[in-house]
Amino acid sequence: MSAIRSTRPTRPLRQIAIVGLLGLSVVAASCADDAETATDTTETTAAADQDMMTTTTAASNSGVGGAGEGPSGAACSAVPEDGAGSFAGMAQDPAATAASNNPLLSTLVAAVTAAGLGDTLNGPGPFTIFAPTNDAFSKIPQADLDAVLADKATLTKILTLHVLPGKMSADELVDAGTATTVEGQDITFTGDASSLMVNGQAAVICGNVEVANATVHIIDSVLMPS
């Protein structure tokens, strides 16, 4: 009889053990689902953070000026989209170096080199520079251009007429109306930021180009001293 009594509790204990194991399985499955959900959430958040970082980096490399004015004008489309001669590339270099990487400004670079002004324009500045394109120089008869390039004093006088101390956006130039150049002559600004004329001689065709030490406004004619 004692042996029979000793075997009767076996079935309830076995049932309890089975129920307990089933319960642990349910809990384990629930924990696995929660872990998978957490992993998915983490991956989604990480992807969103990466997208934001990419957007921020692209915005910081866009060449947009500190005043919130980006490059604008008809000739801006001729500037390379990437590389050292792009807006983003030029923003990393001082003025003379930036100009040397821009295919629109190769004649200007030759003139700056002939005048020995490269180091000055690569200096701390800051400057506002009116940069004539190759086409602007081509308006000057070749014989006259060759004579100017060979005359360092005259060439320096012309080039420094294209430089202002301090950085000024197109809007700021319009508001000022006039400014004194490094050469010493005053020049005037008329029109508005989208159709700016410099000294009545040249139109800005791509303005508000930021380089490391200057704001550059690309113009369609060479300014001449009065």
FENMO-V543527 format. One line per field, one symbol per residue. ss: DSSP state (2 for helix, 1 for strand, 0 for the rest). phi: phi as a letter, one per 20 degrees, with the letter a starting at -180 (. if undefined). Layout:
# FENMO-V543527
ss: ???
phi: ???
This chain:
# FENMO-V543527
ss: 0222222202222222222222222222222222222222222222222222222222220000000000010222220000000022220000222222002222222222222002222000001111110222220002222222220222222222001110000222222201111000011111000000110001111111111001111110000000
phi: .fffffeffgfgffffffffffffffffffffffffffffffffffffffffffffffffdenfffendegbpffffefgfbnfefgffffedfgfffffedffcfffffffffemdgfffeffmfcdcddffgfffffeggfffffffedffffffffffecdfnecfgffffffmbbefffoefcdccncfebeddlmdbdfdbdmeedfcaddcfcebefdfe
